[in-house]
């Protein structure tokens, strides 16, 4: 087993949003819906980007 992969910490959602390009898709768990939508609104305005979101109720995810 690769210890390096086991200890990898995922990037925070805000960092992932900042790095997104047109056509990129980020999928988060449904539990993060409120904070993801708030970040899209607040930082989208600040960075002059438009984010759109959609929910998948069966998989319990939010995509943007």
N, C-alpha and C positions, 0 to 999 in steps of 0.2 A: 504494500500500500504506500502511496505517495504522501508523506507527512505534510509536504508543502501544500498540496491541494486540500487536505483536511483542515488546515488552519487558515485557509483563504477567507478573508472577510469581504462580503459583497459591498459594492459601492453604495453609498446612501442614494435614495431616490432623487434628491435635489441635484447631486452630481451627475446622475444619469440624464436627468432632464436637460441640464445645461449642455451636455455633449450631444444631444439628439440632433440629427439632421432630418431634412424632409424625407419622409418615407420610412423612417425608423419606427419600430414598434416596441413599446415597453409594456410588459405584463406584470401586474402586481396582484397580490391577494385581495379579496373583497374587503378584508378588515382595514386595509389602507385607503379605501375609497375616499373618505372625507379629507384626509391630509393630501392625497394625490390631487384631487380636484382643486383644493385650495391653493396648492403650489402652482398648478397649471394656470390658474387665474392670476395670482399675484405676480409670479415671476414671468409669465407670458407677457404681461403688460410691461414689466420692467425691461425685459430683454427684447421686446418688440417681436414676439413669436406668438403664433396661434396654435394651441393644442386642442385636439378633440379627443374625447374619451368615449368608450363604450363598455358596457358590462356584459359578462357572460354568467348568467345566473346558474346554469348547470355546472360549470367549472368553478364558480365562485371566484372570478377574477375581474379585474378592470384593466382594459388596454387603452393605451394612448399612443 
